[in-house]
Amino acid sequence: ARDRSGRTKTNEVFIRLKDHLDRFPDFYNASLVKEEAEDIDDI
């Protein structure tokens, strides 16, 4: 399905995700590190 931009939803998601990662490169890394630290505390 194509929206008004003419891009497929898959391409739209990819473009938005890539743009987000370009703006916030540590966004997911920080959350992953935090979760790993919490998992270690549970052991």
N, CA, C and O atoms as CSV, one atom per row, in Angstrom:
chain,resi,resn,atom,element,x,y,z
A,1,ALA,N,N,0.853,-1.199,0.000
A,1,ALA,CA,C,0.000,0.000,0.000
A,1,ALA,C,C,0.884,1.242,0.000
A,1,ALA,O,O,1.842,1.340,0.766
A,2,ARG,N,N,0.551,2.170,-0.855
A,2,ARG,CA,C,1.341,3.403,-0.924
A,2,ARG,C,C,0.532,4.557,-0.338
A,2,ARG,O,O,-0.653,4.722,-0.628
A,3,ASP,N,N,1.194,5.336,0.478
A,3,ASP,CA,C,0.513,6.502,1.041
A,3,ASP,C,C,0.758,7.718,0.147
A,3,ASP,O,O,1.215,7.571,-0.986
A,4,ARG,N,N,0.460,8.900,0.643
A,4,ARG,CA,C,0.556,10.102,-0.190
A,4,ARG,C,C,1.967,10.380,-0.685
A,4,ARG,O,O,2.143,11.013,-1.726
A,5,SER,N,N,2.985,9.909,0.057
A,5,SER,CA,C,4.360,10.174,-0.364
A,5,SER,C,C,4.756,9.323,-1.562
A,5,SER,O,O,5.749,9.612,-2.229
A,6,GLY,N,N,3.974,8.264,-1.842
A,6,GLY,CA,C,4.299,7.399,-2.961
A,6,GLY,C,C,5.251,6.279,-2.588
A,6,GLY,O,O,5.580,5.442,-3.429
A,7,ARG,N,N,5.700,6.249,-1.336
A,7,ARG,CA,C,6.598,5.190,-0.882
A,7,ARG,C,C,5.785,4.051,-0.282
A,7,ARG,O,O,4.686,4.258,0.233
A,8,THR,N,N,6.339,2.852,-0.357
A,8,THR,CA,C,5.683,1.728,0.307
A,8,THR,C,C,5.874,1.870,1.813
A,8,THR,O,O,6.770,2.581,2.269
A,9,LYS,N,N,5.036,1.198,2.571
A,9,LYS,CA,C,5.154,1.288,4.028
A,9,LYS,C,C,6.497,0.753,4.508
A,9,LYS,O,O,7.082,1.289,5.449
A,10,THR,N,N,6.984,-0.299,3.866
A,10,THR,CA,C,8.285,-0.857,4.259
A,10,THR,C,C,9.383,0.180,4.086
A,10,THR,O,O,10.210,0.370,4.979
A,11,ASN,N,N,9.394,0.852,2.936
A,11,ASN,CA,C,10.407,1.881,2.703
A,11,ASN,C,C,10.239,3.039,3.667
A,11,ASN,O,O,11.228,3.597,4.143
A,12,GLU,N,N,9.004,3.406,3.959
A,12,GLU,CA,C,8.750,4.515,4.878
A,12,GLU,C,C,9.311,4.203,6.266
A,12,GLU,O,O,9.963,5.043,6.888
A,13,VAL,N,N,9.051,2.989,6.740
A,13,VAL,CA,C,9.571,2.583,8.054
A,13,VAL,C,C,11.093,2.593,8.040
A,13,VAL,O,O,11.723,3.081,8.978
A,14,PHE,N,N,11.682,2.054,6.979
A,14,PHE,CA,C,13.140,2.009,6.884
A,14,PHE,C,C,13.735,3.414,6.910
A,14,PHE,O,O,14.706,3.676,7.620
A,15,ILE,N,N,13.141,4.312,6.128
A,15,ILE,CA,C,13.641,5.691,6.067
A,15,ILE,C,C,13.518,6.370,7.432
A,15,ILE,O,O,14.447,7.040,7.884
A,16,ARG,N,N,12.374,6.193,8.082
A,16,ARG,CA,C,12.178,6.821,9.394
A,16,ARG,C,C,13.121,6.252,10.433
A,16,ARG,O,O,13.675,6.993,11.246
A,17,LEU,N,N,13.311,4.927,10.415
A,17,LEU,CA,C,14.206,4.303,11.390
A,17,LEU,C,C,15.643,4.760,11.160
A,17,LEU,O,O,16.358,5.083,12.109
A,18,LYS,N,N,16.059,4.785,9.894
A,18,LYS,CA,C,17.421,5.225,9.579
A,18,LYS,C,C,17.622,6.676,10.005
A,18,LYS,O,O,18.664,7.020,10.564
A,19,ASP,N,N,16.634,7.527,9.744
A,19,ASP,CA,C,16.723,8.929,10.142
A,19,ASP,C,C,16.823,9.043,11.659
A,19,ASP,O,O,17.608,9.834,12.183
A,20,HIS,N,N,16.023,8.247,12.352
A,20,HIS,CA,C,16.037,8.270,13.817
A,20,HIS,C,C,17.407,7.847,14.340
A,20,HIS,O,O,17.939,8.473,15.257
A,21,LEU,N,N,17.980,6.795,13.769
A,21,LEU,CA,C,19.285,6.325,14.221
A,21,LEU,C,C,20.376,7.337,13.897
A,21,LEU,O,O,21.344,7.469,14.646
A,22,ASP,N,N,20.225,8.055,12.781
A,22,ASP,CA,C,21.196,9.103,12.456
A,22,ASP,C,C,21.136,10.234,13.480
A,22,ASP,O,O,22.163,10.808,13.841
A,23,ARG,N,N,19.920,10.551,13.947
A,23,ARG,CA,C,19.769,11.641,14.919
A,23,ARG,C,C,20.133,11.207,16.330
A,23,ARG,O,O,20.719,11.972,17.096
A,24,PHE,N,N,19.777,9.959,16.669
A,24,PHE,CA,C,19.982,9.466,18.034
A,24,PHE,C,C,20.748,8.146,18.003
A,24,PHE,O,O,20.165,7.096,18.272
A,25,PRO,N,N,22.040,8.176,17.681
A,25,PRO,CA,C,22.793,6.923,17.502
A,25,PRO,C,C,22.867,6.071,18.764
A,25,PRO,O,O,23.016,4.852,18.673
A,26,ASP,N,N,22.764,6.691,19.939
A,26,ASP,CA,C,22.886,5.934,21.188
A,26,ASP,C,C,21.539,5.544,21.777
A,26,ASP,O,O,21.481,4.972,22.866
A,27,PHE,N,N,20.455,5.846,21.070
A,27,PHE,CA,C,19.110,5.634,21.617
A,27,PHE,C,C,18.889,4.177,22.002
A,27,PHE,O,O,18.499,3.885,23.132
A,28,TYR,N,N,19.140,3.256,21.062
A,28,TYR,CA,C,18.900,1.838,21.343
A,28,TYR,C,C,20.047,1.235,22.132
A,28,TYR,O,O,19.821,0.379,22.987
A,29,ASN,N,N,21.270,1.662,21.866
A,29,ASN,CA,C,22.411,1.115,22.595
A,29,ASN,C,C,22.272,1.349,24.090
A,29,ASN,O,O,22.562,0.454,24.883
A,30,ALA,N,N,21.837,2.527,24.484
A,30,ALA,CA,C,21.698,2.847,25.899
A,30,ALA,C,C,20.660,1.946,26.557
A,30,ALA,O,O,20.878,1.464,27.668
A,31,SER,N,N,19.531,1.712,25.883
A,31,SER,CA,C,18.490,0.879,26.473
A,31,SER,C,C,18.944,-0.578,26.542
A,31,SER,O,O,18.601,-1.281,27.492
A,32,LEU,N,N,19.706,-1.041,25.555
A,32,LEU,CA,C,20.184,-2.423,25.582
A,32,LEU,C,C,21.185,-2.618,26.714
A,32,LEU,O,O,21.131,-3.623,27.422
A,33,VAL,N,N,22.080,-1.683,26.886
A,33,VAL,CA,C,23.071,-1.780,27.961
A,33,VAL,C,C,22.366,-1.790,29.308
A,33,VAL,O,O,22.730,-2.561,30.196
A,34,LYS,N,N,21.365,-0.944,29.464
A,34,LYS,CA,C,20.627,-0.868,30.717
A,34,LYS,C,C,19.942,-2.200,31.017
A,34,LYS,O,O,19.983,-2.680,32.150
A,35,GLU,N,N,19.313,-2.798,30.001
A,35,GLU,CA,C,18.626,-4.071,30.205
A,35,GLU,C,C,19.620,-5.170,30.561
A,35,GLU,O,O,19.327,-6.005,31.417
A,36,GLU,N,N,20.776,-5.188,29.931
A,36,GLU,CA,C,21.780,-6.201,30.243
A,36,GLU,C,C,22.262,-6.043,31.675
A,36,GLU,O,O,22.468,-7.038,32.370
A,37,ALA,N,N,22.441,-4.828,32.119
A,37,ALA,CA,C,22.878,-4.579,33.490
A,37,ALA,C,C,21.824,-5.072,34.480
A,37,ALA,O,O,22.165,-5.647,35.514
A,38,GLU,N,N,20.557,-4.850,34.170
A,38,GLU,CA,C,19.485,-5.318,35.047
A,38,GLU,C,C,19.453,-6.837,35.090
A,38,GLU,O,O,19.209,-7.419,36.147
A,39,ASP,N,N,19.695,-7.491,33.952
A,39,ASP,CA,C,19.707,-8.953,33.914
A,39,ASP,C,C,20.835,-9.507,34.778
A,39,ASP,O,O,20.654,-10.514,35.462
A,40,ILE,N,N,21.983,-8.865,34.754
A,40,ILE,CA,C,23.123,-9.323,35.549
A,40,ILE,C,C,22.792,-9.201,37.040
A,40,ILE,O,O,23.172,-10.065,37.830
A,41,ASP,N,N,22.102,-8.152,37.419
A,41,ASP,CA,C,21.730,-7.966,38.824
A,41,ASP,C,C,20.818,-9.077,39.325
A,41,ASP,O,O,20.818,-9.394,40.514
A,42,ASP,N,N,20.040,-9.670,38.421
A,42,ASP,CA,C,19.074,-10.694,38.834
A,42,ASP,C,C,19.741,-12.031,39.139
A,42,ASP,O,O,19.150,-12.871,39.817
A,43,ILE,N,N,20.951,-12.239,38.653
A,43,ILE,CA,C,21.617,-13.540,38.828
A,43,ILE,C,C,22.013,-13.746,40.283
A,43,ILE,O,O,22.585,-14.780,40.627
